[in-house]
Amino acid sequence: MRRIKLRHIFVHKCDWCNREIILNGQNSDPYVVNAERKYFCIEQTPGKPAKRDCMQDYLNYNKRVGDDKISRQKKQKEKEKKIAAIPRVMAKAKTYQNHHQR
Ligand SMILES: [Zn+2]
């Protein structure tokens, strides 16, 4: 019986620069996948700074956009949340203490 070797080469486009990344096989490209399951190509010689690091570019871009778009309103809301959370935490600490004093 002859075995037919089936080689599936998976290709995924880089979510940042749209280059096709070959995920497996002999000519596979180095790539990284982030928590959002986005694929990014990366070009790096060990010991040297990356020539191309699409995930880093993507992160930097998001950070910049985030700083611009997440308005002060949202930041203000987060502050208010933190302040609102404090009395509850203190109340919890009190019950804890009472419980242990008995
Ligand atoms: Zn890329």
py3Dmol code that shows the C-alpha trace and the ligand (Angstrom):
import py3Dmol

protein = """\
ATOM      1  CA  MET A   1       0.000   0.000   0.000  1.00  0.00           C
ATOM      2  CA  ARG A   2       1.292   3.362  -0.925  1.00  0.00           C
ATOM      3  CA  ARG A   3       1.038   6.187   1.436  1.00  0.00           C
ATOM      4  CA  ILE A   4       0.065   9.487   0.035  1.00  0.00           C
ATOM      5  CA  LYS A   5       1.687  12.237   1.925  1.00  0.00           C
ATOM      6  CA  LEU A   6      -0.709  15.042   2.381  1.00  0.00           C
ATOM      7  CA  ARG A   7       0.880  18.236   3.395  1.00  0.00           C
ATOM      8  CA  HIS A   8      -1.352  20.950   4.510  1.00  0.00           C
ATOM      9  CA  ILE A   9       0.281  24.296   4.530  1.00  0.00           C
ATOM     10  CA  PHE A  10      -1.559  26.797   6.611  1.00  0.00           C
ATOM     11  CA  VAL A  11      -1.333  30.418   5.729  1.00  0.00           C
ATOM     12  CA  HIS A  12      -2.637  33.288   7.746  1.00  0.00           C
ATOM     13  CA  LYS A  13      -2.489  36.937   6.954  1.00  0.00           C
ATOM     14  CA  CYS A  14      -0.670  39.131   9.375  1.00  0.00           C
ATOM     15  CA  ASP A  15      -3.276  41.135  11.245  1.00  0.00           C
ATOM     16  CA  TRP A  16      -1.064  44.161  11.129  1.00  0.00           C
ATOM     17  CA  CYS A  17       0.686  44.369   7.741  1.00  0.00           C
ATOM     18  CA  ASN A  18      -1.458  41.855   5.821  1.00  0.00           C
ATOM     19  CA  ARG A  19       1.536  39.843   4.695  1.00  0.00           C
ATOM     20  CA  GLU A  20       0.865  36.158   4.316  1.00  0.00           C
ATOM     21  CA  ILE A  21       2.482  34.132   7.029  1.00  0.00           C
ATOM     22  CA  ILE A  22       3.202  30.492   6.287  1.00  0.00           C
ATOM     23  CA  LEU A  23       2.400  28.774   9.545  1.00  0.00           C
ATOM     24  CA  ASN A  24       3.967  25.394   8.927  1.00  0.00           C
ATOM     25  CA  GLY A  25       6.096  23.406   6.529  1.00  0.00           C
ATOM     26  CA  GLN A  26       9.653  23.970   5.448  1.00  0.00           C
ATOM     27  CA  ASN A  27       9.230  27.571   4.444  1.00  0.00           C
ATOM     28  CA  SER A  28       7.273  28.620   7.488  1.00  0.00           C
ATOM     29  CA  ASP A  29       7.644  32.148   8.691  1.00  0.00           C
ATOM     30  CA  PRO A  30       8.178  33.137  12.270  1.00  0.00           C
ATOM     31  CA  TYR A  31       5.023  34.554  13.750  1.00  0.00           C
ATOM     32  CA  VAL A  32       3.349  35.299  17.027  1.00  0.00           C
ATOM     33  CA  VAL A  33      -0.258  34.927  18.103  1.00  0.00           C
ATOM     34  CA  ASN A  34      -1.636  37.199  20.753  1.00  0.00           C
ATOM     35  CA  ALA A  35      -4.458  36.663  23.238  1.00  0.00           C
ATOM     36  CA  GLU A  36      -6.999  37.928  20.714  1.00  0.00           C
ATOM     37  CA  ARG A  37      -5.933  35.148  18.339  1.00  0.00           C
ATOM     38  CA  LYS A  38      -4.456  37.678  15.978  1.00  0.00           C
ATOM     39  CA  TYR A  39      -1.453  36.620  13.946  1.00  0.00           C
ATOM     40  CA  PHE A  40       1.563  38.815  13.524  1.00  0.00           C
ATOM     41  CA  CYS A  41       4.714  38.268  11.577  1.00  0.00           C
ATOM     42  CA  ILE A  42       8.019  38.850  13.241  1.00  0.00           C
ATOM     43  CA  GLU A  43      11.506  39.085  11.850  1.00  0.00           C
ATOM     44  CA  GLN A  44      14.233  38.800  14.361  1.00  0.00           C
ATOM     45  CA  THR A  45      17.764  37.533  14.518  1.00  0.00           C
ATOM     46  CA  PRO A  46      18.475  36.180  17.982  1.00  0.00           C
ATOM     47  CA  GLY A  47      20.394  38.685  20.037  1.00  0.00           C
ATOM     48  CA  LYS A  48      19.439  41.587  17.830  1.00  0.00           C
ATOM     49  CA  PRO A  49      16.499  43.952  17.951  1.00  0.00           C
ATOM     50  CA  ALA A  50      13.582  42.843  15.804  1.00  0.00           C
ATOM     51  CA  LYS A  51      13.643  44.070  12.229  1.00  0.00           C
ATOM     52  CA  ARG A  52       9.933  43.702  12.030  1.00  0.00           C
ATOM     53  CA  ASP A  53       7.665  43.124  14.954  1.00  0.00           C
ATOM     54  CA  CYS A  54       4.082  43.531  13.932  1.00  0.00           C
ATOM     55  CA  MET A  55       2.680  42.666  17.323  1.00  0.00           C
ATOM     56  CA  GLN A  56       4.725  45.426  18.899  1.00  0.00           C
ATOM     57  CA  ASP A  57       3.605  47.859  16.232  1.00  0.00           C
ATOM     58  CA  TYR A  58       0.026  46.833  16.796  1.00  0.00           C
ATOM     59  CA  LEU A  59       0.369  47.248  20.554  1.00  0.00           C
ATOM     60  CA  ASN A  60       2.023  50.622  20.173  1.00  0.00           C
ATOM     61  CA  TYR A  61      -0.701  51.760  17.824  1.00  0.00           C
ATOM     62  CA  ASN A  62      -3.454  50.582  20.147  1.00  0.00           C
ATOM     63  CA  LYS A  63      -1.810  52.288  23.062  1.00  0.00           C
ATOM     64  CA  ARG A  64      -1.654  55.557  21.187  1.00  0.00           C
ATOM     65  CA  VAL A  65      -5.210  55.297  19.930  1.00  0.00           C
ATOM     66  CA  GLY A  66      -6.324  54.229  23.386  1.00  0.00           C
ATOM     67  CA  ASP A  67      -4.750  57.252  25.004  1.00  0.00           C
ATOM     68  CA  ASP A  68      -6.513  59.519  22.545  1.00  0.00           C
ATOM     69  CA  LYS A  69      -9.852  57.793  22.446  1.00  0.00           C
ATOM     70  CA  ILE A  70     -10.320  56.723  26.021  1.00  0.00           C
ATOM     71  CA  SER A  71     -11.407  60.128  27.034  1.00  0.00           C
ATOM     72  CA  ARG A  72     -10.926  61.666  30.408  1.00  0.00           C
ATOM     73  CA  GLN A  73     -14.563  60.818  31.088  1.00  0.00           C
ATOM     74  CA  LYS A  74     -13.790  57.136  31.221  1.00  0.00           C
ATOM     75  CA  LYS A  75     -10.773  57.685  33.394  1.00  0.00           C
ATOM     76  CA  GLN A  76     -12.894  59.800  35.683  1.00  0.00           C
ATOM     77  CA  LYS A  77     -15.454  57.011  35.922  1.00  0.00           C
ATOM     78  CA  GLU A  78     -12.761  54.553  36.891  1.00  0.00           C
ATOM     79  CA  LYS A  79     -11.665  56.890  39.639  1.00  0.00           C
ATOM     80  CA  GLU A  80     -15.233  57.160  40.906  1.00  0.00           C
ATOM     81  CA  LYS A  81     -15.535  53.384  40.915  1.00  0.00           C
ATOM     82  CA  LYS A  82     -12.448  53.056  43.044  1.00  0.00           C
ATOM     83  CA  ILE A  83     -13.721  55.625  45.504  1.00  0.00           C
ATOM     84  CA  ALA A  84     -17.113  53.912  45.662  1.00  0.00           C
ATOM     85  CA  ALA A  85     -15.443  50.590  46.374  1.00  0.00           C
ATOM     86  CA  ILE A  86     -13.600  51.796  49.463  1.00  0.00           C
ATOM     87  CA  PRO A  87     -16.505  51.949  51.990  1.00  0.00           C
ATOM     88  CA  ARG A  88     -17.565  48.435  51.045  1.00  0.00           C
ATOM     89  CA  VAL A  89     -14.088  47.077  51.651  1.00  0.00           C
ATOM     90  CA  MET A  90     -13.986  48.778  55.027  1.00  0.00           C
ATOM     91  CA  ALA A  91     -17.372  47.327  55.952  1.00  0.00           C
ATOM     92  CA  LYS A  92     -16.091  43.882  55.094  1.00  0.00           C
ATOM     93  CA  ALA A  93     -13.027  44.371  57.230  1.00  0.00           C
ATOM     94  CA  LYS A  94     -15.248  45.325  60.158  1.00  0.00           C
ATOM     95  CA  THR A  95     -17.399  42.212  59.912  1.00  0.00           C
ATOM     96  CA  TYR A  96     -14.258  40.161  59.691  1.00  0.00           C
ATOM     97  CA  GLN A  97     -12.899  41.720  62.851  1.00  0.00           C
ATOM     98  CA  ASN A  98     -16.194  41.296  64.734  1.00  0.00           C
ATOM     99  CA  HIS A  99     -16.338  37.692  63.755  1.00  0.00           C
ATOM    100  CA  HIS A 100     -12.927  37.027  65.167  1.00  0.00           C
ATOM    101  CA  GLN A 101     -13.465  38.919  68.375  1.00  0.00           C
ATOM    102  CA  ARG A 102     -16.293  36.655  69.422  1.00  0.00           C
TER     103      ARG A 102
END
"""
ligand_1 = """\
1
ZN
Zn 3.197 41.702 9.706
"""
view = py3Dmol.view(width=600, height=400)
view.addModel(protein, "pdb")
view.setStyle({"model": 0}, {"cartoon": {"style": "trace"}})
view.addModel(ligand_1, "xyz")
view.setStyle({"model": 1}, {"stick": {}})
view.zoomTo()
view.show()
